[in-house]
Amino acid sequence: MRTIDAVVVGTGPAGATAARLLAEQGARVTLFEAHRLPRPKPCGGGLTPKARGLVPPAALATVERRVERVELRARRVPPIQLHRPEAAVAMVERARFALALTEAAATAGAELRDAEPVLEVVEDPLGAWVATGRERVRTDVVVIADGEPSRLARALGLGGQARQLSLALEMDLPFAPALPTDTAILSFDVPGGYAWYFPKGDHANVGIGSYRERDGIRLHRQLERFARSLGLDPDDGRVRGHWIPQGLRRGPLASTRVVLAGDTAATADPLFGEGISYAILSGAVAAQTVKLWADAEIPDLRGHDERLRRALGPALGRLHWVTRAADVSITAALLAVRFSGAIREAAVDAIAGRRPPYGLDHDCSLACACRLRRAPAVRSGTRSTLRRGGAFDLLPTGCTGTANCRGTAGCAGSMSCAA
Ligand SMILES: Cc1cc2nc3c(=O)[nH]c(=O)nc-3n(C[C@H](O)[C@H](O)[C@H](O)COP(=O)(O)OP(=O)(O)OC[C@H]3O[C@@H](n4cnc5c(N)ncnc54)[C@H](O)[C@@H]3O)c2cc1C
């Protein structure tokens, strides 16, 4: 790639991933973060397998627990137990995980400037100026990944309304005495959303989210009731909350020199409010669009809008309609999960990202961007170990990638590989 200057705003999963991939591709990257790191962020920290191929090993090393068992609960339906190792959710502590992603970007060559908020981005035909409280920086391109709400994107006329906006609250509490530590609980007695119990390393994260609730106090009370129903005392934790913009924004997601990623583009899913994997994926799409521009394959960055919608839109659109259908009758929806093998498989697909539309890297183009390599020396039969730079295993031994992987040169199989 022609050497270019890139500024990335925000060290969440989207910004840190974009910064790392751009630096790996040879760009001179400056990564601005408003807060001093590590930065606590309200988040349940449940990471599905979808973006695993784009998570560097140091960040994977922060995983505190892999949860393969999920119990679905609702008032009028007996509890449904699911045990699916291929859809295991990795539980991370958000601040540590995002710090590891950011450190990986710095190791790849990005210059990290934390506690330095970006105040303004001004575009011109030849690039952009980025102003912080300390200086103005000239750059060729800007990736805005400053989360929700993005004042910077709005000032540029980018983004706009998210298709759906949920309010979510969470707190850390001790493990529930009567629950196994290997099982997550999702309770759907919440209009327009659900409450969760996620067991981590030495505590649990308990939270609630709803796209139909705008009143934080009412949602807080529901969260307290849910915690008590698990035998927990909500006064033992501190509640934190934030909005989750979901289903992509309706306005433009890029201009000639600026691309949006993560919550700034509303990439979280409308059903579960899952945002980490999608933010990582969108950061990779942003880095890929910038590379295409730097390689003179596209005239400017506006095509990022279509590329991001093509990459995530089908999955997010499908989950939007599932959300609306479940809203009509959550009882019917859960009974369908209970009695229909096909619907259970579709749910596993949605979580694990096994195949389209949820297998988001169907053609393996993004995992290739993170320079995974198939290591020929360790191939045997249809099985292979995937290595990055040959130095360490990124995915478990025995991983075969997915059947859909085209095996592009340097490709290691797809992110949705579920060895
Ligand atoms: C309560 C709650 C629970 C959730 N639980 C889950 C879950 O279990 N699993 C899941 O997948 N998703 C979950 N999500 C969603 C997930 O947290 C987000 O979708 C995800 O963090 C989006 O990542 P991002 O990189 O786009 O933005 P963020 O993680 O918000 O990062 C944006 C970064 O930009 C920085 N920033 C902001 N303004 C500026 C500026 N002007 N200059 C420089 N830096 C700036 C911020 O400080 C921040 O570090 C949850 C969300 C909430 C609110």
The ligand as an ORCA input file, in Angstrom:
! r2SCAN-3c Opt
* xyz 0 1
  C     -24.743     -2.102     28.966
  C     -24.179     -2.618     27.675
  C     -23.860     -3.958     27.560
  C     -23.334     -4.448     26.355
  N     -22.989     -5.769     26.300
  C     -22.443     -6.269     25.157
  C     -22.014     -7.615     25.105
  O     -22.087     -8.370     26.079
  N     -21.477     -8.070     23.943
  C     -21.347     -7.261     22.850
  O     -20.854     -7.734     21.817
  N     -21.716     -5.960     22.890
  C     -22.243     -5.431     24.016
  N     -22.600     -4.112     24.066
  C     -22.378     -3.252     22.883
  C     -20.905     -2.871     22.768
  O     -20.418     -2.420     24.007
  C     -20.695     -1.772     21.718
  O     -21.464     -2.023     20.578
  C     -19.211     -1.697     21.328
  O     -18.453     -1.260     22.432
  C     -18.986     -0.722     20.172
  O     -17.586     -0.551     19.995
  P     -17.019      0.766     19.314
  O     -15.567      0.558     19.124
  O     -17.835      1.126     18.148
  O     -17.295      1.943     20.361
  P     -16.838      2.129     21.855
  O     -16.495      0.845     22.482
  O     -17.894      2.967     22.487
  O     -15.499      2.972     21.743
  C     -15.501      4.326     21.360
  C     -14.249      4.970     21.909
  O     -14.123      6.285     21.367
  C     -13.694      7.157     22.403
  N     -14.074      8.515     22.040
  C     -15.310      9.079     22.084
  N     -15.250     10.355     21.639
  C     -13.953     10.589     21.312
  C     -13.258     11.726     20.810
  N     -13.894     12.877     20.522
  N     -11.923     11.641     20.614
  C     -11.258     10.481     20.870
  N     -11.869      9.370     21.365
  C     -13.203      9.428     21.573
  C     -14.404      6.620     23.637
  O     -13.774      7.073     24.824
  C     -14.281      5.120     23.427
  O     -13.100      4.601     23.971
  C     -23.137     -3.581     25.255
  C     -23.445     -2.233     25.383
  C     -23.964     -1.739     26.574
  C     -24.286     -0.272     26.696
*
